[in-house]
């Protein structure tokens, strides 16, 4: 399965905008519109290992703390010597949800710049199928 970023946002237009931005940055992404849907995506066979990060809206349908709860759940799953830490970026349009907490690597308040969001995922180990490192990795795997 190809590595991907999971975008968890209840506003379809916002999720689509973030997904388009990820595409411009050559980052593969998938979307979920709620905490429950995100858990379902991450629970699918091979999805946990393929997911390298998440963009999580702080206010999801399950409540004001759903984004924080999801980030905490992700961190709890990462325990163990072979666990790979996922990059978690919180996004919000509400100043009341300004406390992102320790489980988030980055917290962005709307309106945030596209560059800030892409920079949050500017790591060589993230899904960039057209990059030289990805090409080399695939060649070694053959």
C-alpha positions, 0 to 999 in steps of 0.5 A: 500500500502506498504511504499516505496522509490522512485528512480528517475534516468534517467540512468537505470543501476544506478537506478537498482543499487540503487534499488538493494542496497535498497533491501539489506537494506530491503527497498522497492523501486520503480523507475521513469526515469524522473521528469514527471514519478516521478510526475505520480508515486506520483500522483497514488492513495495511492502512496503519503502516501506510499512514505516515501522518494526519491533518486533523480538524479540531472540531469534528462531529463527535464533539469539541475534543474529538480531534484531540481524542483522535490524536491521543489514540494515534499516539497510543497506537505508536508504542513499542520499539518498532513503532513509527511516529506519525506527523500529526497536524491540527487545524482549526478555524476557532480560537476556542480550540487553540489548545492543540495539546502534546499529541500534535506536532504542529497546530495551525489556525485558519486562515493558514498559508498553504506553505505552512501546511506543506512545510509541516509535512516536509519530511523525506520519509513521507509519501512523495511518489515522484521523488528520487528517494522513492524511486531509489527505494522502489528500485532497491525493493525489486 
